[in-house]
Amino acid sequence: MFSNREATGNGEREVRFSKMHGAGNDYIYINGFEPFPEDLPELSKEVSDRHKGIGSDGLIAVLPSEKADFRMRMFNADGSEAEMCGNGIRCVGKFVFDKGLTDKTEVSVETLAGIKILKLHVDGGKVHSVTVDMGEPVFIPERIPALSASPEIRLSEPETVNGTTYRITAVSMGNPHAVVFVDEITDHQVLVDGPVLEVSPIFPKRANIEFAEVLDRSHIRMRVWERGSGETLACGTGACATAVAAVLNNLADREVTLHLLGGDLHIRWDKATNHVMMTGPAAFVCDGVFYRP
């Protein structure tokens, strides 16, 4: 078991960490069962820097919980706190099992988007993938939140950015998403128009922007511009939102594989329970010590 502690003699502070990734969406994890820095937003900015820090899409603290087995706090690379992270929470499951914080293969994790249930898939004593019950998708605009011409759902509504009109479907999977279906995904869409859509006035708390290319009714290619982090190799909640949006727009079936830059995620929107189930990899990169000035 590692701990976070103040270093002595050189005026620096040591923060012990683990780096993990889910389909290339990488985060720095700290053990909140030991003393840890209180300024997590600033720490997230420091460790996420890919030139002066460790390099990551953000920071996740694994903490005790009074409501669940564990609690997760997740911070984007810009220091903003997010409600939920699908790839990040899968790695939380691997973290707590592989580090010996639990011996259960089904654990509950408290997040700002509610309590999520994780089923850990173990091989050789280590977690290799995780299925997460992501709960029910939300379409009501004020709960996403997203401004809409319709009081019930923002389904394929037009929004013009830099002279291009996109048709946006807004979904919350605990955090806000805007899904755009296109014939072919381009760098311009993701890297130029994505940042503009993220901060559009129609999204009071900003939004994650997914550009999706439907290959057939069970396969979708997706790239994402993440709120507070920029383009990432994968987004778990975004994959779920895209799968749901594809069903709503009659473009895909309820069980699909999302092909992301960092790998594949399997999404199933269960008709009986209305819950979205996400299965994907969880990978360990390294343990280390980060020195803060």
TORKOL-4160 file (C-alpha; in steps of 0.2 Angstrom, whole numbers, padded with zeros to 4 digits, m for minus):
293
<pt num="1" X="0000" Y="0000" Z="0000"/>
<pt num="2" X="0007" Y="0017" Z="m0004"/>
<pt num="3" X="0003" Y="0034" Z="0005"/>
<pt num="4" X="0005" Y="0052" Z="0001"/>
<pt num="5" X="0016" Y="0062" Z="0013"/>
<pt num="6" X="0026" Y="0078" Z="0014"/>
<pt num="7" X="0044" Y="0076" Z="0009"/>
<pt num="8" X="0058" Y="0083" Z="0021"/>
<pt num="9" X="0073" Y="0093" Z="0018"/>
<pt num="10" X="0070" Y="0099" Z="0000"/>
<pt num="11" X="0054" Y="0109" Z="0002"/>
<pt num="12" X="0045" Y="0099" Z="m0011"/>
<pt num="13" X="0030" Y="0089" Z="m0008"/>
<pt num="14" X="0029" Y="0071" Z="m0014"/>
<pt num="15" X="0012" Y="0064" Z="m0021"/>
<pt num="16" X="0012" Y="0045" Z="m0024"/>
<pt num="17" X="0001" Y="0040" Z="m0038"/>
<pt num="18" X="m0004" Y="0027" Z="m0050"/>
<pt num="19" X="m0007" Y="0030" Z="m0069"/>
<pt num="20" X="m0020" Y="0020" Z="m0078"/>
<pt num="21" X="m0031" Y="0021" Z="m0093"/>
<pt num="22" X="m0047" Y="0014" Z="m0101"/>
<pt num="23" X="m0045" Y="0013" Z="m0120"/>
<pt num="24" X="m0032" Y="0026" Z="m0120"/>
<pt num="25" X="m0042" Y="0038" Z="m0109"/>
<pt num="26" X="m0028" Y="0041" Z="m0095"/>
<pt num="27" X="m0029" Y="0047" Z="m0078"/>
<pt num="28" X="m0018" Y="0049" Z="m0063"/>
<pt num="29" X="m0025" Y="0040" Z="m0047"/>
<pt num="30" X="m0022" Y="0044" Z="m0029"/>
<pt num="31" X="m0026" Y="0034" Z="m0014"/>
<pt num="32" X="m0038" Y="0044" Z="m0003"/>
<pt num="33" X="m0037" Y="0031" Z="0011"/>
<pt num="34" X="m0020" Y="0039" Z="0015"/>
<pt num="35" X="m0016" Y="0057" Z="0018"/>
<pt num="36" X="m0018" Y="0067" Z="0001"/>
<pt num="37" X="m0017" Y="0085" Z="m0005"/>
<pt num="38" X="m0033" Y="0095" Z="m0002"/>
<pt num="39" X="m0030" Y="0106" Z="m0018"/>
<pt num="40" X="m0036" Y="0093" Z="m0030"/>
<pt num="41" X="m0041" Y="0105" Z="m0044"/>
<pt num="42" X="m0024" Y="0113" Z="m0044"/>
<pt num="43" X="m0015" Y="0096" Z="m0043"/>
<pt num="44" X="m0025" Y="0089" Z="m0058"/>
<pt num="45" X="m0019" Y="0104" Z="m0068"/>
<pt num="46" X="m0001" Y="0100" Z="m0063"/>
<pt num="47" X="m0001" Y="0081" Z="m0066"/>
<pt num="48" X="m0011" Y="0082" Z="m0082"/>
<pt num="49" X="0002" Y="0093" Z="m0091"/>
<pt num="50" X="0010" Y="0082" Z="m0104"/>
<pt num="51" X="0027" Y="0092" Z="m0104"/>
<pt num="52" X="0029" Y="0098" Z="m0086"/>
<pt num="53" X="0019" Y="0085" Z="m0077"/>
<pt num="54" X="0015" Y="0067" Z="m0078"/>
<pt num="55" X="0003" Y="0068" Z="m0093"/>
<pt num="56" X="m0015" Y="0063" Z="m0092"/>
<pt num="57" X="m0033" Y="0068" Z="m0096"/>
<pt num="58" X="m0036" Y="0072" Z="m0078"/>
<pt num="59" X="m0035" Y="0066" Z="m0060"/>
<pt num="60" X="m0046" Y="0054" Z="m0050"/>
<pt num="61" X="m0046" Y="0052" Z="m0031"/>
<pt num="62" X="m0052" Y="0035" Z="m0024"/>
<pt num="63" X="m0060" Y="0039" Z="m0007"/>
<pt num="64" X="m0070" Y="0031" Z="0007"/>
<pt num="65" X="m0088" Y="0033" Z="0006"/>
<pt num="66" X="m0103" Y="0032" Z="0018"/>
<pt num="67" X="m0115" Y="0027" Z="0005"/>
<pt num="68" X="m0105" Y="0014" Z="m0006"/>
<pt num="69" X="m0090" Y="0004" Z="m0006"/>
<pt num="70" X="m0079" Y="0018" Z="m0012"/>
<pt num="71" X="m0081" Y="0036" Z="m0018"/>
<pt num="72" X="m0073" Y="0044" Z="m0034"/>
<pt num="73" X="m0069" Y="0062" Z="m0037"/>
<pt num="74" X="m0064" Y="0066" Z="m0055"/>
<pt num="75" X="m0055" Y="0082" Z="m0061"/>
<pt num="76" X="m0052" Y="0086" Z="m0079"/>
<pt num="77" X="m0035" Y="0092" Z="m0086"/>
<pt num="78" X="m0041" Y="0111" Z="m0083"/>
<pt num="79" X="m0045" Y="0107" Z="m0065"/>
<pt num="80" X="m0064" Y="0107" Z="m0067"/>
<pt num="81" X="m0073" Y="0094" Z="m0057"/>
<pt num="82" X="m0084" Y="0082" Z="m0068"/>
<pt num="83" X="m0099" Y="0072" Z="m0062"/>
<pt num="84" X="m0094" Y="0056" Z="m0069"/>
<pt num="85" X="m0081" Y="0047" Z="m0081"/>
<pt num="86" X="m0085" Y="0030" Z="m0088"/>
<pt num="87" X="m0067" Y="0025" Z="m0093"/>
<pt num="88" X="m0061" Y="0032" Z="m0076"/>
<pt num="89" X="m0073" Y="0023" Z="m0065"/>
<pt num="90" X="m0068" Y="0006" Z="m0074"/>
<pt num="91" X="m0050" Y="0009" Z="m0068"/>
<pt num="92" X="m0056" Y="0013" Z="m0051"/>
<pt num="93" X="m0063" Y="m0004" Z="m0051"/>
<pt num="94" X="m0046" Y="m0011" Z="m0056"/>
<pt num="95" X="m0037" Y="0001" Z="m0043"/>
<pt num="96" X="m0047" Y="m0005" Z="m0028"/>
<pt num="97" X="m0046" Y="m0024" Z="m0032"/>
<pt num="98" X="m0028" Y="m0024" Z="m0038"/>
<pt num="99" X="m0021" Y="m0014" Z="m0024"/>
<pt num="100" X="m0030" Y="m0025" Z="m0011"/>
<pt num="101" X="m0043" Y="m0012" Z="m0005"/>
<pt num="102" X="m0057" Y="m0025" Z="m0009"/>
<pt num="103" X="m0058" Y="m0043" Z="m0013"/>
<pt num="104" X="m0076" Y="m0041" Z="m0020"/>
<pt num="105" X="m0079" Y="m0043" Z="m0039"/>
<pt num="106" X="m0094" Y="m0032" Z="m0038"/>
<pt num="107" X="m0092" Y="m0015" Z="m0030"/>
<pt num="108" X="m0102" Y="0001" Z="m0028"/>
<pt num="109" X="m0094" Y="0018" Z="m0032"/>
<pt num="110" X="m0101" Y="0034" Z="m0026"/>
<pt num="111" X="m0100" Y="0048" Z="m0039"/>
<pt num="112" X="m0107" Y="0065" Z="m0041"/>
<pt num="113" X="m0119" Y="0057" Z="m0054"/>
<pt num="114" X="m0125" Y="0044" Z="m0041"/>
<pt num="115" X="m0119" Y="0027" Z="m0036"/>
<pt num="116" X="m0113" Y="0016" Z="m0050"/>
<pt num="117" X="m0111" Y="m0003" Z="m0049"/>
<pt num="118" X="m0096" Y="m0011" Z="m0056"/>
<pt num="119" X="m0093" Y="m0030" Z="m0061"/>
<pt num="120" X="m0075" Y="m0034" Z="m0061"/>
<pt num="121" X="m0069" Y="m0046" Z="m0074"/>
<pt num="122" X="m0053" Y="m0055" Z="m0066"/>
<pt num="123" X="m0040" Y="m0065" Z="m0074"/>
<pt num="124" X="m0024" Y="m0071" Z="m0065"/>
<pt num="125" X="m0028" Y="m0061" Z="m0050"/>
<pt num="126" X="m0029" Y="m0045" Z="m0059"/>
<pt num="127" X="m0044" Y="m0035" Z="m0066"/>
<pt num="128" X="m0043" Y="m0034" Z="m0085"/>
<pt num="129" X="m0060" Y="m0027" Z="m0089"/>
<pt num="130" X="m0075" Y="m0020" Z="m0081"/>
<pt num="131" X="m0094" Y="m0019" Z="m0084"/>
<pt num="132" X="m0102" Y="m0003" Z="m0077"/>
<pt num="133" X="m0121" Y="0000" Z="m0074"/>
<pt num="134" X="m0121" Y="0018" Z="m0080"/>
<pt num="135" X="m0139" Y="0020" Z="m0075"/>
<pt num="136" X="m0153" Y="0028" Z="m0085"/>
<pt num="137" X="m0150" Y="0041" Z="m0099"/>
<pt num="138" X="m0158" Y="0058" Z="m0097"/>
<pt num="139" X="m0166" Y="0068" Z="m0111"/>
<pt num="140" X="m0175" Y="0081" Z="m0102"/>
<pt num="141" X="m0166" Y="0097" Z="m0107"/>
<pt num="142" X="m0166" Y="0106" Z="m0090"/>
<pt num="143" X="m0158" Y="0091" Z="m0082"/>
<pt num="144" X="m0144" Y="0089" Z="m0095"/>
<pt num="145" X="m0143" Y="0104" Z="m0094"/>
<pt num="146" X="m0146" Y="0110" Z="m0112"/>
<pt num="147" X="m0157" Y="0123" Z="m0119"/>
<pt num="148" X="m0170" Y="0117" Z="m0132"/>
<pt num="149" X="m0184" Y="0121" Z="m0143"/>
<pt num="150" X="m0193" Y="0106" Z="m0136"/>
<pt num="151" X="m0197" Y="0104" Z="m0117"/>
<pt num="152" X="m0194" Y="0085" Z="m0118"/>
<pt num="153" X="m0180" Y="0081" Z="m0129"/>
<pt num="154" X="m0166" Y="0089" Z="m0139"/>
<pt num="155" X="m0167" Y="0077" Z="m0154"/>
<pt num="156" X="m0157" Y="0081" Z="m0170"/>
<pt num="157" X="m0159" Y="0100" Z="m0167"/>
<pt num="158" X="m0149" Y="0111" Z="m0179"/>
<pt num="159" X="m0135" Y="0121" Z="m0172"/>
<pt num="160" X="m0123" Y="0132" Z="m0183"/>
<pt num="161" X="m0105" Y="0133" Z="m0179"/>
<pt num="162" X="m0092" Y="0142" Z="m0190"/>
<pt num="163" X="m0104" Y="0141" Z="m0205"/>
<pt num="164" X="m0108" Y="0123" Z="m0203"/>
<pt num="165" X="m0125" Y="0117" Z="m0197"/>
<pt num="166" X="m0124" Y="0101" Z="m0186"/>
<pt num="167" X="m0139" Y="0092" Z="m0179"/>
<pt num="168" X="m0137" Y="0089" Z="m0161"/>
<pt num="169" X="m0145" Y="0076" Z="m0150"/>
<pt num="170" X="m0142" Y="0080" Z="m0131"/>
<pt num="171" X="m0140" Y="0066" Z="m0118"/>
<pt num="172" X="m0134" Y="0066" Z="m0100"/>
<pt num="173" X="m0126" Y="0050" Z="m0093"/>
<pt num="174" X="m0123" Y="0059" Z="m0077"/>
<pt num="175" X="m0114" Y="0073" Z="m0087"/>
<pt num="176" X="m0119" Y="0083" Z="m0102"/>
<pt num="177" X="m0116" Y="0076" Z="m0120"/>
<pt num="178" X="m0120" Y="0083" Z="m0137"/>
<pt num="179" X="m0120" Y="0069" Z="m0150"/>
<pt num="180" X="m0118" Y="0074" Z="m0169"/>
<pt num="181" X="m0120" Y="0061" Z="m0182"/>
<pt num="182" X="m0109" Y="0064" Z="m0198"/>
<pt num="183" X="m0106" Y="0055" Z="m0214"/>
<pt num="184" X="m0087" Y="0055" Z="m0211"/>
<pt num="185" X="m0078" Y="0062" Z="m0195"/>
<pt num="186" X="m0064" Y="0075" Z="m0199"/>
<pt num="187" X="m0051" Y="0084" Z="m0189"/>
<pt num="188" X="m0059" Y="0100" Z="m0192"/>
<pt num="189" X="m0076" Y="0094" Z="m0184"/>
<pt num="190" X="m0067" Y="0088" Z="m0169"/>
<pt num="191" X="m0053" Y="0101" Z="m0166"/>
<pt num="192" X="m0061" Y="0117" Z="m0173"/>
<pt num="193" X="m0080" Y="0115" Z="m0171"/>
<pt num="194" X="m0079" Y="0104" Z="m0156"/>
<pt num="195" X="m0072" Y="0117" Z="m0144"/>
<pt num="196" X="m0085" Y="0130" Z="m0150"/>
<pt num="197" X="m0099" Y="0118" Z="m0147"/>
<pt num="198" X="m0092" Y="0114" Z="m0129"/>
<pt num="199" X="m0095" Y="0132" Z="m0124"/>
<pt num="200" X="m0110" Y="0135" Z="m0134"/>
<pt num="201" X="m0124" Y="0145" Z="m0124"/>
<pt num="202" X="m0136" Y="0131" Z="m0126"/>
<pt num="203" X="m0125" Y="0121" Z="m0114"/>
<pt num="204" X="m0125" Y="0131" Z="m0097"/>
<pt num="205" X="m0112" Y="0119" Z="m0089"/>
<pt num="206" X="m0103" Y="0116" Z="m0106"/>
<pt num="207" X="m0104" Y="0099" Z="m0114"/>
<pt num="208" X="m0094" Y="0084" Z="m0121"/>
<pt num="209" X="m0095" Y="0084" Z="m0140"/>
<pt num="210" X="m0096" Y="0067" Z="m0149"/>
<pt num="211" X="m0094" Y="0066" Z="m0168"/>
<pt num="212" X="m0101" Y="0049" Z="m0173"/>
<pt num="213" X="m0100" Y="0039" Z="m0189"/>
<pt num="214" X="m0113" Y="0025" Z="m0190"/>
<pt num="215" X="m0104" Y="0010" Z="m0199"/>
<pt num="216" X="m0120" Y="m0002" Z="m0197"/>
<pt num="217" X="m0133" Y="m0005" Z="m0184"/>
<pt num="218" X="m0121" Y="m0013" Z="m0172"/>
<pt num="219" X="m0105" Y="m0003" Z="m0175"/>
<pt num="220" X="m0101" Y="0016" Z="m0173"/>
<pt num="221" X="m0085" Y="0025" Z="m0175"/>
<pt num="222" X="m0083" Y="0040" Z="m0163"/>
<pt num="223" X="m0071" Y="0054" Z="m0159"/>
<pt num="224" X="m0074" Y="0066" Z="m0144"/>
<pt num="225" X="m0070" Y="0083" Z="m0138"/>
<pt num="226" X="m0071" Y="0082" Z="m0119"/>
<pt num="227" X="m0076" Y="0096" Z="m0108"/>
<pt num="228" X="m0061" Y="0103" Z="m0099"/>
<pt num="229" X="m0048" Y="0091" Z="m0107"/>
<pt num="230" X="m0049" Y="0093" Z="m0126"/>
<pt num="231" X="m0049" Y="0078" Z="m0138"/>
<pt num="232" X="m0046" Y="0062" Z="m0129"/>
<pt num="233" X="m0043" Y="0044" Z="m0135"/>
<pt num="234" X="m0060" Y="0038" Z="m0127"/>
<pt num="235" X="m0074" Y="0044" Z="m0117"/>
<pt num="236" X="m0085" Y="0031" Z="m0108"/>
<pt num="237" X="m0100" Y="0042" Z="m0104"/>
<pt num="238" X="m0099" Y="0049" Z="m0122"/>
<pt num="239" X="m0099" Y="0031" Z="m0129"/>
<pt num="240" X="m0115" Y="0028" Z="m0119"/>
<pt num="241" X="m0123" Y="0044" Z="m0124"/>
<pt num="242" X="m0119" Y="0041" Z="m0143"/>
<pt num="243" X="m0126" Y="0023" Z="m0142"/>
<pt num="244" X="m0142" Y="0030" Z="m0134"/>
<pt num="245" X="m0143" Y="0044" Z="m0147"/>
<pt num="246" X="m0141" Y="0032" Z="m0161"/>
<pt num="247" X="m0156" Y="0022" Z="m0155"/>
<pt num="248" X="m0166" Y="0038" Z="m0153"/>
<pt num="249" X="m0162" Y="0043" Z="m0171"/>
<pt num="250" X="m0166" Y="0025" Z="m0177"/>
<pt num="251" X="m0148" Y="0023" Z="m0183"/>
<pt num="252" X="m0143" Y="0008" Z="m0172"/>
<pt num="253" X="m0149" Y="m0006" Z="m0162"/>
<pt num="254" X="m0148" Y="m0006" Z="m0143"/>
<pt num="255" X="m0132" Y="m0016" Z="m0142"/>
<pt num="256" X="m0117" Y="m0009" Z="m0151"/>
<pt num="257" X="m0098" Y="m0008" Z="m0152"/>
<pt num="258" X="m0091" Y="0009" Z="m0151"/>
<pt num="259" X="m0074" Y="0011" Z="m0160"/>
<pt num="260" X="m0064" Y="0025" Z="m0152"/>
<pt num="261" X="m0046" Y="0031" Z="m0156"/>
<pt num="262" X="m0040" Y="0021" Z="m0140"/>
<pt num="263" X="m0050" Y="0005" Z="m0142"/>
<pt num="264" X="m0067" Y="m0002" Z="m0142"/>
<pt num="265" X="m0081" Y="m0001" Z="m0129"/>
<pt num="266" X="m0097" Y="m0012" Z="m0129"/>
<pt num="267" X="m0113" Y="m0003" Z="m0125"/>
<pt num="268" X="m0130" Y="m0011" Z="m0121"/>
<pt num="269" X="m0145" Y="0000" Z="m0118"/>
<pt num="270" X="m0157" Y="m0012" Z="m0109"/>
<pt num="271" X="m0175" Y="m0010" Z="m0114"/>
<pt num="272" X="m0182" Y="m0018" Z="m0099"/>
<pt num="273" X="m0173" Y="m0008" Z="m0086"/>
<pt num="274" X="m0169" Y="0007" Z="m0096"/>
<pt num="275" X="m0151" Y="0006" Z="m0089"/>
<pt num="276" X="m0135" Y="0008" Z="m0100"/>
<pt num="277" X="m0122" Y="m0006" Z="m0098"/>
<pt num="278" X="m0104" Y="m0002" Z="m0103"/>
<pt num="279" X="m0090" Y="m0015" Z="m0104"/>
<pt num="280" X="m0072" Y="m0010" Z="m0108"/>
<pt num="281" X="m0054" Y="m0012" Z="m0103"/>
<pt num="282" X="m0045" Y="m0006" Z="m0088"/>
<pt num="283" X="m0026" Y="m0005" Z="m0089"/>
<pt num="284" X="m0012" Y="m0001" Z="m0077"/>
<pt num="285" X="0002" Y="0010" Z="m0083"/>
<pt num="286" X="0014" Y="0013" Z="m0068"/>
<pt num="287" X="0016" Y="0018" Z="m0050"/>
<pt num="288" X="0026" Y="0033" Z="m0046"/>
<pt num="289" X="0030" Y="0049" Z="m0036"/>
<pt num="290" X="0026" Y="0066" Z="m0042"/>
<pt num="291" X="0036" Y="0081" Z="m0034"/>
<pt num="292" X="0027" Y="0097" Z="m0032"/>
<pt num="293" X="0036" Y="0113" Z="m0031"/>
